[in-house]
Amino acid sequence: MNKSRKAVKLQRDKLRKHKHLFILNDAENNALNRYISQYRVSNKSKFIRETLMQAILKKFEEDTPTLFD
């Protein structure tokens, strides 16, 4: 495979195919909207996805066993 075909295949592997839905109450929605407007977030979906994954990865890192536990 040449480079362009590999690049296309890698991009297709990273397509977002899995949809998740969550519901916020009024206070949570107001807080999210306030944050987005205050910090000028241009892509709400990207912001939520990155923030969620950052929290998940941080928790995984904290829960990883260490040599001297």
C-alpha positions in Angstrom: 0.0 0.0 0.0 1.3 3.4 -0.8 1.2 6.3 1.6 -2.0 7.9 0.4 -4.0 4.6 0.8 -2.6 4.1 4.3 -3.6 7.6 5.3 -7.1 7.1 4.0 -7.4 3.8 5.9 -6.1 5.3 9.1 -8.6 8.2 8.8 -11.5 5.7 8.3 -10.5 3.8 11.3 -10.8 6.9 13.4 -14.3 7.9 12.2 -16.7 8.4 15.1 -19.4 5.7 14.6 -20.7 5.3 18.2 -23.3 7.7 19.4 -23.9 8.5 23.1 -26.6 10.6 24.5 -26.8 12.2 27.9 -29.3 14.6 29.5 -28.5 17.6 31.7 -30.7 19.3 34.3 -31.3 23.0 34.1 -28.4 24.0 36.4 -25.9 21.7 34.6 -27.0 23.1 31.2 -26.8 26.7 32.4 -23.3 26.0 33.7 -22.1 24.4 30.5 -23.6 27.2 28.3 -22.0 29.8 30.6 -18.6 28.1 30.4 -18.9 27.8 26.6 -19.8 31.5 26.1 -17.3 32.8 28.7 -14.3 30.8 27.3 -15.4 31.2 23.7 -15.6 27.4 23.0 -16.2 27.2 19.2 -17.1 23.5 19.1 -19.3 22.2 21.9 -19.2 18.6 20.9 -15.4 18.6 20.7 -15.2 20.3 24.0 -17.5 17.8 25.8 -15.7 14.8 24.1 -12.2 16.0 25.1 -13.2 16.9 28.6 -14.9 13.6 29.2 -12.0 11.6 27.7 -9.5 13.6 29.8 -11.4 12.8 33.0 -11.5 9.1 32.0 -7.8 8.8 31.2 -6.9 10.7 34.4 -8.9 8.2 36.4 -7.3 5.2 34.6 -3.9 6.7 35.3 -4.8 7.1 39.0 -6.0 3.5 39.3 -3.0 2.0 37.6 -1.1 -0.2 40.1 2.4 0.9 40.9 5.4 -1.1 42.0 5.3 0.1 45.6 1.5 0.0 46.4 
